[in-house]
Amino acid sequence: MRLKYFIILVVLIVNGNRCFSQEPNRQPIFYHEQKGSSEQFIEDLSYEAPLALDFDKKNRPYIINNTLVGHNIKNGVYQITTLRNNRWVNYSYKDELIRIFGDSLYINKDDEAYQGHNASRSCQLMIDDNDNLIALIDVMFKKTDGKITRRSIVLYASNIGRDDFKGDFIIKDVIPADSRMAKMETRNSFNGNEKYAPLLTFLRPQQNFPYNTPSIWAQKSYNRAYILNGYFDRGNLIFAEPVLLDTNIPGFTKHSGGENFAVTIGKYAFVTYTRHDSDPNKDPDGNNAGYVKKFNRKSNKFESERKFLFDATPSFADGHSVPVIAVDKDGYLYIQSGAHANNPTGPFISTRSTKKLDITAWEEIKNIGSNRTYSSLLFDSSGKKHSFFRSGSPYKLWYQVEDIKKGYANDNGKLFVDQNSKVGYRVYYHHVYMDKKNRVFISWTPNSGADYKTWDFRRVLAMSDDNGQTWEIVTKQDFIDEIVK
């Protein structure tokens, strides 16, 4: 599987796309010429491009992909794809959805692969250290007035890695129907757990801002944020009562990156978020104050008050400025945050706790760049910190790797993806994963975000097995070859 790319120049042609080894800050690692429509672009490629991905103990991939319409036509998006006996198999949870929700479930018979208003951000997946699979999935429902709405459900399968697994999924309808922007903790460092499920969070409307922000993407309301604590009891997934995280939350983004709002280590979870400390009536600019809290998952209570870290200082209230958190193998916590790229009044910053599994003291805030947004953060076991983010004008996808023992990098890293597109708005909906062999994966959309006429998001998957120095496109056969080895 390993095609080694050397520092001088190596070219990989994929339907007009070229893959270059990195010339510092200039040549993109991947370049998309974007010929034709998204449908034409994808049909010539032979890869599996996940929207959500994780691996079991045998390093077999489990993929949720609701974007490749032609490839998932039988059961649409209501399935998880994995390998058994070196063959790809699809386990469907569609029948269980219908059993639980009946006629209220919306299924478009003409295009069963359509799911959610924005398919790029409608699911997250994590497989814990006991091979329990937990996924947060957005599903479409019919309202009484005939309109279509989106809700989040939790999908669970116990010990999915066992050889006799036949697709016996359980659906947990635990997120309130009137909530919004539900998110799930994903594995981005050493936060696997045998007792507790990934932490969930969701928003409930609190009140509208009494002023209008200048951009349509900025949240125009205060929200209450809650966390939902799940744990395992003899193979069953049980959820405690939701706990209030905080009020005056501007919102969350599920666009791209920004998924890692929490990490769980043992019985503790560490949760980071932004809130507005000022009243918009008195301060029309608002603020995005960054906080972290420590949550005892055993007692289902917060053990400490919120700890103020920084102010992202946006030009206006903007929920896209979402901090991300990770933990290294020694137990030190790392947080990154900054103002939305369309809102670039503040630096992009990073900090590290000075004590293990403790939020009371943090290193001096480090300025690691500017004009960044949608940061994703991942630690590998060799002590490398990987971060992907959108930056520049027009927007491009950048990549930065740091050795945590050597401190912080303060440049913009490497140009990862660029594209030849007439589309002014570019967003890559990038999602980052890591397998059991410490290899880093990233999936992204190659066509300037999406085909917004059909909400059809095509994706590309790339992998690095040398700490991010070189990258290659991943195909379905590559996964099979790796398992056979």
C-alpha positions as CSV (number, residue, x, y, z in Angstrom):
1,M,0.0,0.0,0.0
2,R,2.8,2.4,0.8
3,L,3.7,4.6,-2.1
4,K,6.6,6.6,-0.8
5,Y,6.8,10.2,-1.9
6,F,10.2,11.9,-1.8
7,I,11.0,15.5,-0.9
8,I,12.1,16.6,-4.4
9,L,8.9,16.1,-6.4
10,V,6.5,13.2,-6.9
11,V,3.3,13.6,-8.9
12,L,0.1,11.5,-8.4
13,I,-2.6,12.1,-11.0
14,V,-6.1,11.5,-9.9
15,N,-8.6,12.8,-12.5
16,G,-6.6,15.9,-13.0
17,N,-5.5,16.2,-9.4
18,R,-1.8,16.4,-8.6
19,C,-0.2,15.4,-5.4
20,F,3.1,17.1,-4.6
21,S,5.5,16.6,-1.8
22,Q,5.8,19.8,0.1
23,E,7.8,22.8,-1.1
24,P,7.5,25.0,2.0
25,N,4.3,27.1,2.2
26,R,4.0,27.3,-1.6
27,Q,3.1,24.1,-3.5
28,P,0.0,22.4,-2.2
29,I,0.3,18.8,-1.3
30,F,-3.0,18.2,-3.2
31,Y,-4.4,20.3,-6.0
32,H,-7.9,19.9,-7.5
33,E,-8.5,21.1,-11.0
34,Q,-12.2,20.5,-10.5
35,K,-13.2,19.5,-14.0
36,G,-16.9,19.1,-14.5
37,S,-19.6,18.7,-11.9
38,S,-19.1,17.0,-8.6
39,E,-20.8,13.8,-9.9
40,Q,-18.4,13.6,-12.8
41,F,-15.5,14.3,-10.5
42,I,-16.2,11.4,-8.2
43,E,-17.2,8.7,-10.6
44,D,-13.7,8.4,-12.1
45,L,-12.1,7.9,-8.7
46,S,-11.8,4.6,-6.8
47,Y,-11.7,5.4,-3.2
48,E,-13.8,5.3,-0.1
49,A,-14.1,8.8,1.3
50,P,-15.6,8.7,4.8
51,L,-17.7,11.3,6.5
52,A,-16.9,9.5,9.8
53,L,-14.3,6.9,10.4
54,D,-12.8,4.8,13.3
55,F,-11.0,1.5,13.7
56,D,-11.6,-1.6,15.9
57,K,-8.9,-3.5,17.8
58,K,-8.0,-5.4,14.6
59,N,-7.5,-2.1,12.8
60,R,-10.5,-2.7,10.6
61,P,-12.1,0.6,9.4
62,Y,-15.7,1.4,10.1
63,I,-17.0,4.1,7.7
64,I,-20.1,6.2,7.7
65,N,-20.5,7.8,4.3
66,N,-23.7,9.6,3.3
67,T,-22.2,11.4,0.3
68,L,-21.6,8.9,-2.4
69,V,-25.0,8.6,-3.8
70,G,-24.2,6.1,-6.6
71,H,-22.3,3.8,-4.3
72,N,-24.8,3.6,-1.5
73,I,-28.0,3.3,-3.4
74,K,-29.4,0.2,-1.8
75,N,-29.7,1.4,1.8
76,G,-28.8,5.0,1.3
77,V,-26.9,6.5,4.1
78,Y,-28.4,4.3,6.7
79,Q,-25.4,1.9,6.9
80,I,-21.9,1.4,8.2
81,T,-19.3,-0.1,5.9
82,T,-16.5,-2.3,7.2
83,L,-14.3,-5.3,6.3
84,R,-15.0,-8.9,7.1
85,N,-12.9,-11.7,5.7
86,N,-11.2,-9.2,3.4
87,R,-14.4,-8.1,1.9
88,W,-16.4,-4.9,2.2
89,V,-19.8,-5.4,4.0
90,N,-22.6,-2.9,4.8
91,Y,-24.5,-3.1,8.0
92,S,-27.8,-1.2,7.8
93,Y,-29.6,0.5,10.7
94,K,-32.4,1.7,8.5
95,D,-34.9,-1.0,9.8
96,E,-34.1,0.0,13.3
97,L,-34.8,3.7,12.5
98,I,-38.1,2.8,11.0
99,R,-39.0,0.5,14.0
100,I,-38.3,3.4,16.5
101,F,-39.7,6.3,14.6
102,G,-42.2,4.8,12.1
103,D,-43.9,7.2,9.7
104,S,-42.3,10.3,11.2
105,L,-39.0,9.3,9.7
106,Y,-38.4,11.1,6.4
107,I,-36.9,8.9,3.6
108,N,-36.7,10.3,0.1
109,K,-37.4,7.4,-2.1
110,D,-35.9,9.0,-5.1
111,D,-32.6,9.6,-3.4
112,E,-32.1,7.6,-0.3
113,A,-28.6,8.9,0.1
114,Y,-29.8,12.3,1.0
115,Q,-29.6,12.9,4.7
116,G,-29.6,16.1,6.5
117,H,-29.7,19.7,5.3
118,N,-25.9,19.6,5.1
119,A,-24.6,16.1,4.6
120,S,-21.0,17.2,5.3
121,R,-21.5,17.6,9.0
122,S,-24.3,15.1,9.9
123,C,-22.5,12.3,11.8
124,Q,-19.6,11.5,14.1
125,L,-18.2,8.1,15.1
126,M,-16.1,6.7,17.8
127,I,-15.1,3.1,18.7
128,D,-14.0,2.7,22.3
129,D,-11.3,0.5,23.8
130,N,-13.8,-2.4,24.1
131,D,-14.9,-2.1,20.4
132,N,-18.2,-0.5,21.3
133,L,-19.3,1.7,18.4
134,I,-21.1,4.9,19.2
135,A,-22.2,7.3,16.5
136,L,-24.1,10.6,16.5
137,I,-26.2,10.8,13.4
138,D,-28.5,13.5,12.0
139,V,-31.8,12.0,10.6
140,M,-34.6,13.8,8.8
141,F,-38.1,13.8,10.2
142,K,-41.5,15.0,8.9
143,K,-43.2,17.7,11.0
144,T,-46.9,17.9,11.4
145,D,-47.0,20.9,9.1
146,G,-45.4,18.9,6.3
147,K,-42.0,20.5,6.6
148,I,-38.8,18.5,7.0
149,T,-36.6,18.9,10.1
150,R,-33.4,17.4,11.3
151,R,-32.8,15.6,14.6
152,S,-29.8,13.9,16.1
153,I,-29.9,10.3,17.3
154,V,-27.3,8.1,18.9
155,L,-26.4,4.8,17.3
156,Y,-24.8,2.0,19.4
157,A,-23.4,-1.4,18.8
158,S,-21.8,-3.5,21.5
159,N,-18.4,-5.1,20.7
160,I,-18.7,-4.4,17.0
161,G,-15.4,-6.1,16.3
162,R,-16.6,-9.6,17.0
163,D,-16.7,-12.1,14.1
164,D,-20.4,-12.9,14.6
165,F,-21.6,-9.3,14.4
166,K,-24.6,-9.1,12.1
167,G,-25.6,-5.4,12.3
168,D,-27.5,-5.5,15.6
169,F,-27.6,-1.8,16.2
170,I,-29.5,0.0,19.0
171,I,-30.8,3.5,18.6
172,K,-30.9,5.8,21.6
173,D,-33.3,8.7,21.3
174,V,-31.7,10.8,24.1
175,I,-31.2,14.2,22.5
176,P,-34.2,16.5,22.9
177,A,-36.1,17.0,19.6
178,D,-36.0,20.8,19.9
179,S,-32.2,21.0,20.6
180,R,-29.7,22.0,18.0
181,M,-26.1,21.5,17.0
182,A,-25.5,18.3,18.9
183,K,-21.8,17.2,18.9
184,M,-20.0,14.1,20.1
185,E,-16.5,13.7,21.5
186,T,-14.3,11.9,19.0
187,R,-11.0,10.1,19.4
188,N,-8.3,12.6,18.7
189,S,-5.6,11.7,21.2
190,F,-5.6,9.2,24.1
191,N,-9.2,9.6,25.1
192,G,-10.5,6.1,24.5
193,N,-12.4,4.7,27.5
194,E,-13.8,1.4,28.7
195,K,-16.4,2.7,31.1
196,Y,-17.8,5.8,29.6
197,A,-19.2,6.6,26.1
198,P,-18.1,9.6,24.2
199,L,-19.4,12.8,25.8
200,L,-22.3,14.5,24.0
201,T,-23.3,18.2,23.9
202,F,-26.3,20.0,22.5
203,L,-27.8,23.5,22.6
204,R,-31.2,24.8,23.7
205,P,-32.3,28.3,22.7
206,Q,-32.1,30.9,25.5
207,Q,-32.9,34.3,23.9
208,N,-32.2,36.2,20.8
209,F,-29.5,38.8,20.5
210,P,-31.0,42.3,20.6
211,Y,-28.9,43.4,17.7
212,N,-28.2,42.2,14.1
213,T,-24.8,40.9,13.3
214,P,-23.5,41.8,9.8
215,S,-23.1,38.3,8.4
216,I,-25.6,35.6,7.9
217,W,-23.4,32.8,9.3
218,A,-23.1,34.4,12.8
219,Q,-25.4,32.9,15.4
220,K,-28.0,35.5,16.5
221,S,-29.0,34.0,19.8
222,Y,-27.9,33.0,23.2
223,N,-28.1,29.3,24.0
224,R,-27.8,27.0,27.0
225,A,-25.3,24.2,26.4
226,Y,-25.8,20.8,28.0
227,I,-23.6,17.8,28.2
228,L,-24.9,14.2,28.1
229,N,-23.0,11.6,30.0
230,G,-23.2,8.0,28.8
231,Y,-21.8,5.0,30.5
232,F,-21.8,1.2,30.0
233,D,-23.5,-1.3,32.3
234,R,-23.2,-5.0,31.4
235,G,-23.2,-4.2,27.7
236,N,-25.9,-1.6,27.9
237,L,-25.4,2.0,27.0
238,I,-27.1,4.2,29.7
239,F,-27.3,8.0,29.8
240,A,-27.5,10.1,32.9
241,E,-29.6,13.3,33.1
242,P,-28.3,16.2,31.0
243,V,-26.1,18.6,32.9
244,L,-26.0,22.3,32.2
245,L,-22.6,23.3,30.8
246,D,-23.2,27.1,30.6
247,T,-25.4,29.8,29.3
248,N,-24.8,32.7,26.9
249,I,-23.3,30.3,24.3
250,P,-23.2,31.8,20.8
251,G,-23.5,28.5,19.1
252,F,-21.4,25.6,17.8
253,T,-20.2,24.9,14.3
254,K,-20.3,21.4,12.8
255,H,-18.9,22.6,9.5
256,S,-15.5,21.2,9.6
257,G,-12.8,20.5,12.1
258,G,-13.8,22.0,15.5
259,E,-15.2,18.6,16.6
260,N,-13.0,18.0,19.6
261,F,-14.9,20.0,22.3
262,A,-14.0,17.5,25.0
263,V,-11.6,14.7,26.0
264,T,-12.3,12.0,28.6
265,I,-9.5,10.5,30.7
266,G,-10.5,8.0,33.3
267,K,-13.5,9.3,35.1
268,Y,-12.9,12.9,34.1
269,A,-13.9,14.9,31.0
270,F,-12.4,18.3,30.1
271,V,-14.8,20.5,28.1
272,T,-13.9,23.6,26.3
273,Y,-16.2,26.2,24.7
274,T,-16.8,29.9,24.0
275,R,-19.5,32.1,25.6
276,H,-20.4,35.8,25.6
277,D,-19.5,37.6,28.8
278,S,-20.8,41.0,27.7
279,D,-24.3,42.2,27.0
280,P,-24.8,43.0,23.3
281,N,-26.8,46.1,24.3
282,K,-23.7,47.5,26.1
283,D,-21.1,46.0,23.8
284,P,-22.2,45.7,20.2
285,D,-19.1,43.9,19.3
286,G,-19.7,41.1,21.8
287,N,-16.8,38.7,22.6
288,N,-16.0,35.1,22.4
289,A,-14.5,34.3,25.8
290,G,-12.8,30.9,25.9
291,Y,-13.4,28.6,28.9
292,V,-12.7,25.1,30.1
293,K,-14.5,23.0,32.8
294,K,-13.7,19.7,34.5
295,F,-16.5,17.2,34.7
296,N,-16.6,14.1,37.0
297,R,-18.3,11.5,34.8
298,K,-18.8,9.2,37.8
299,S,-20.8,11.7,39.8
300,N,-22.3,13.4,36.8
301,K,-21.2,16.8,38.2
302,F,-18.8,19.5,37.4
303,E,-15.9,19.6,39.9
304,S,-14.7,23.2,39.1
305,E,-16.1,26.5,38.0
306,R,-15.4,27.6,34.5
307,K,-11.7,28.6,33.9
308,F,-11.3,31.6,31.7
309,L,-8.5,31.2,29.1
310,F,-8.7,33.9,26.5
311,D,-10.9,36.2,24.4
312,A,-11.1,35.4,20.7
313,T,-12.1,39.1,20.1
314,P,-14.2,38.7,17.0
315,S,-15.6,41.7,15.2
316,F,-19.0,40.4,16.1
317,A,-20.5,37.4,17.9
318,D,-19.7,34.3,16.0
319,G,-20.2,30.7,17.0
320,H,-17.7,29.5,14.5
321,S,-14.8,30.4,16.8
322,V,-15.0,27.0,18.5
323,P,-12.0,25.9,20.6
324,V,-10.7,22.3,20.4
325,I,-9.0,20.3,23.1
326,A,-6.7,17.3,23.1
327,V,-4.5,15.4,25.7
328,D,-1.1,14.0,25.3
329,K,0.0,10.6,26.6
330,D,1.4,12.2,29.8
331,G,-2.0,13.8,30.7
332,Y,-1.3,17.5,29.7
333,L,-4.2,19.3,28.1
334,Y,-3.9,21.4,24.9
335,I,-6.4,23.9,23.6
336,Q,-6.5,25.9,20.4
337,S,-9.0,28.6,19.4
338,G,-9.4,31.9,17.5
339,A,-11.8,34.1,15.7
340,H,-13.6,33.0,12.6
341,A,-11.6,33.6,9.4
342,N,-14.2,36.0,8.1
343,N,-13.9,37.7,11.4
344,P,-10.1,38.1,11.7
345,T,-9.6,40.6,14.5
346,G,-7.8,38.3,16.9
347,P,-4.9,35.9,16.6
348,F,-5.2,32.1,16.5
349,I,-3.9,30.9,19.8
350,S,-2.8,27.8,21.6
351,T,-2.1,26.9,25.3
352,R,-1.1,23.9,27.4
353,S,-1.9,23.0,31.0
354,T,1.0,23.1,33.4
355,K,-0.3,20.3,35.5
356,K,-1.6,16.8,34.4
357,L,-5.3,16.5,34.1
358,D,-5.8,19.9,35.7
359,I,-7.4,23.1,34.5
360,T,-6.3,25.5,37.2
361,A,-3.0,26.7,35.5
362,W,-2.1,27.1,31.9
363,E,1.0,28.2,30.0
364,E,1.1,31.7,28.5
365,I,-1.1,32.0,25.5
366,K,0.9,31.4,22.3
367,N,0.1,33.2,19.1
368,I,0.4,30.5,16.4
369,G,-1.0,32.4,13.4
370,S,-4.0,34.4,12.2
371,N,-6.9,34.2,9.9
372,R,-7.6,30.5,10.7
373,T,-10.8,28.7,11.3
374,Y,-12.2,25.2,11.6
375,S,-9.2,23.8,13.4
376,S,-8.9,20.1,14.0
377,L,-6.5,18.7,16.5
378,L,-5.0,15.2,16.8
379,F,-2.1,13.8,18.8
380,D,-0.3,10.6,17.8
381,S,1.6,8.3,20.1
382,S,5.0,9.5,18.9
383,G,4.4,13.0,20.4
384,K,3.3,14.8,17.3
385,K,0.5,17.3,17.3
386,H,-1.4,17.5,13.9
387,S,-3.6,20.4,13.1
388,F,-5.6,21.1,10.0
389,F,-7.3,24.4,9.4
390,R,-8.7,26.8,6.7
391,S,-6.8,30.0,6.0
392,G,-6.0,32.5,3.3
393,S,-7.9,34.4,0.7
394,P,-9.3,32.6,-1.2
395,Y,-9.5,30.0,1.5
396,K,-7.2,27.0,1.3
397,L,-6.6,24.0,3.6
398,W,-3.4,24.1,5.6
399,Y,-1.7,21.6,7.8
400,Q,0.7,22.0,10.7
401,V,2.6,19.3,12.6
402,E,4.5,20.1,15.9
403,D,6.6,18.1,18.2
404,I,5.1,18.8,21.6
405,K,8.4,18.4,23.4
406,K,9.9,21.2,21.3
407,G,7.2,23.8,21.8
408,Y,5.0,25.6,19.4
409,A,5.3,26.4,15.8
410,N,4.1,30.0,14.9
411,D,3.9,29.8,11.1
412,N,1.1,28.7,8.8
413,G,2.5,25.3,8.3
414,K,2.1,23.6,4.9
415,L,-0.4,24.3,2.2
416,F,-2.4,21.0,2.1
417,V,-5.2,21.6,-0.5
418,D,-5.7,24.2,-3.1
419,Q,-8.1,24.1,-6.0
420,N,-8.8,25.8,-9.3
421,S,-12.3,27.1,-8.8
422,K,-14.4,30.0,-9.7
423,V,-16.4,29.6,-6.6
424,G,-15.6,32.4,-4.2
425,Y,-16.6,30.6,-1.0
426,R,-14.4,27.6,-0.2
427,V,-14.8,25.3,2.8
428,Y,-13.3,21.8,2.9
429,Y,-15.4,20.1,5.6
430,H,-12.3,18.3,6.7
431,H,-12.3,15.5,9.3
432,V,-9.2,13.9,10.8
433,Y,-8.8,10.4,12.1
434,M,-6.1,8.0,13.4
435,D,-5.9,4.2,13.2
436,K,-4.3,1.7,15.6
437,K,-1.0,1.9,13.8
438,N,-0.6,5.7,14.4
439,R,-1.4,6.6,10.8
440,V,-3.2,9.9,10.3
441,F,-6.2,10.1,7.9
442,I,-8.0,13.2,6.6
443,S,-11.1,13.4,4.4
444,W,-12.3,16.6,2.7
445,T,-14.5,17.8,-0.1
446,P,-12.6,18.6,-3.4
447,N,-15.3,20.7,-5.0
448,S,-15.3,24.0,-3.0
449,G,-17.5,22.6,-0.3
450,A,-20.4,21.1,-2.0
451,D,-22.9,21.0,-4.9
452,Y,-25.3,23.3,-3.2
453,K,-28.1,22.5,-5.6
454,T,-28.3,18.9,-4.5
455,W,-26.4,19.1,-1.1
456,D,-24.3,16.3,-2.5
457,F,-20.9,16.4,-0.8
458,R,-18.2,14.4,-2.5
459,R,-15.1,13.6,-0.6
460,V,-11.4,12.5,-0.8
461,L,-9.5,10.5,1.7
462,A,-5.7,10.7,2.2
463,M,-3.3,9.0,4.7
464,S,0.2,9.6,6.1
465,D,2.2,6.9,7.8
466,D,5.3,9.0,8.5
467,N,4.0,11.7,10.9
468,G,2.6,13.9,8.2
469,Q,5.7,14.2,6.0
470,T,4.1,12.5,3.0
471,W,0.5,11.8,2.0
472,E,-1.3,9.5,-0.5
473,I,-4.9,9.0,-1.7
474,V,-6.4,5.9,0.0
475,T,-8.6,3.4,-1.9
476,K,-10.8,0.6,-0.7
477,Q,-8.2,-1.9,-1.9
478,D,-5.6,-0.2,0.2
479,F,-7.6,-1.0,3.3
480,I,-8.0,-4.6,2.3
481,D,-4.3,-5.0,1.5
482,E,-3.4,-3.6,4.9
483,I,-5.6,-6.0,6.8
484,V,-4.2,-9.0,4.8
485,K,-0.7,-8.0,5.8
